[in-house]
């Protein structure tokens, strides 16, 4: 601190500071110009694509299917990992498509989000059960770890356990070819 | 005919704005001085013509004239009359017309009454106002003509977004607009003062009522918008840091800072360049906010008029107006000296601190709002929410609140903290006491705890400026400050209490079942269909009793509108002095149970009560300033009259 009787110093005029607001504003205009000219893109792409599944080990969600662990995704063919819940209406909408894929021999594993055993059983009894294994994720921990932000979502996992594709929302009937193509791609 | 009449009035108003700009600018040169005489009358007529155009549009909406495109798109013959009326400004074109109307009228009033500033500054101010208006006229006439005809006229209109069919919302946007446009007057004053280098107390006094008025409307608009989001969206929250909310908050923060720095300039002739800068920034924030909302560049629940072409147009206006003003500031600021000096511990010192904190908060909010856009430009996608905004704004707001408790007690120019220390012992002790008591008795987060403790201390401290004064002789503007600061404390208490003590219950209830939420017992008595003018709904009949008291009925609804088809949930609120019960009816489960969402929110109403108090404080200050200006004017006129008589 200066002693109080020192002569008051006039701060040196900072000329650049005067132009700072204009500079910031020009930056703003350039930024929004980029935003305006860029075509609108509403898809949320996963940051997890191309990365291996993280480690997890979920207990069984219903008695007659085993639980699901990271170690189940080793070797064999590409398969689907479906994130669902009995309380989710679009999940019921996509059930016939999952069934169709399962009948074609695609292995589908499920993760049930924040659900109850009896509700899942009732849901599968009503909509069919395409799942080989179903893990119960009661706190969405695995869901978040694999980069899913809602239900239903479907991941294509290749033989090495790497996430190759993420489908957000229900799989509609007209999207089946897309899923099959992604499975085929994952074989390489 | 009405549509063509309105369009003609709009073109004429635009032409007069052009004339106002031309004459005002010419009058500033040495050769065109005689042009100055027409500027004020032109400004008044321009405002009246804009009003005529807007009145024509109101008439078209009231008669549901479907041969006008805007009416056909946004109205419906079955719509209740009040919403037909509100439909006038509930869309892009109409709201822009409202904007230029208010702007034109404000310019007219300035032209009519403001006589304190040097005439050259006034001419520059009115030319500046015309320049800004002209951009909006061009926008309306070339890209968003509200009077465009539709041939053939459709048999029925396309309705109004049912989410927007709500009394609160009918009057929420115009309130905000009055605020935005009031700031345009401050902006024009700043431009005028910069052009003629007349930045001084007279400039601050001329600008202050407009800033205060704008600020009152912004405060009301934000409070009303927050309450609307609270009960209409049915999510139970009252602030979401949504880009549109931020768009209204940012001009408010700038206006709050401007208000305080203008006081310093008016009273002490200090902070000249800073005040002018804020005058430019406050309106810039209004325009940036409008741009962000209208261009749809940020996705948001509010974006009801998303159109990239319009966005580009507003961006061009923005670039010209704000860029020009900031360039002018850069050129002139060096010649605007900072004015009178003051010590760090003084009223000015506290106000400067408050200004810096408010500006920092503004920066934080602006950065958070734009961050998704910056990230997208770099190819990443993020959304920014409460985890960023809450702690970051608290970082600056908390110190500001502390200084706000002290500042009003300090003297102008130079003071010693020791002088006010004893007075502050009570609020400081209370803050500490409440903080410790709450921390011991309830496990709540740091920010809510801090909020509760600070609110209590601040409430007491805000009353201290009245201590030792004759309450009847205390100036109205001091009362305004006290009430506004107390309002901040009250609102803060509501916010902290809501976030600390809210209880939420999500249940699937059968008819006849009772749910406990805090001290409330809520029984679902039944669910039955009801019908409104343009919707049908399932309405729950619930009986709620507080701590075993007499039950009251509440009726949350799940509404279905048919024009356009849309589902909304109408929450039901039960207000007690110490909080609100908030009920939402969800979907029916297959087994005959109903999803109910219930909240008990202690003291949540204080948030908006505090907001109203802040606005009331602004009103008191406005009335006080205008009255004392009038008195000064009358006194001066009397002296002049006496001198004249003595001279004879």
Interface residues (C-beta under 8 A of the other chain):
Chain A: X8 X13 X15 X18 X19 X21 X22 X25 X26 X28 X29 X31 X32 X33 X34 X35 X36 X38 X42 X44 X45
Chain B: X277 X280 X281 X284 X288 X291 X295 X297 X299 X308 X311 X312 X315 X318 X319 X322 X323 X326 X327 X329 X330 X333 X334 X341 X370 X373 X374 X376 X377 X381
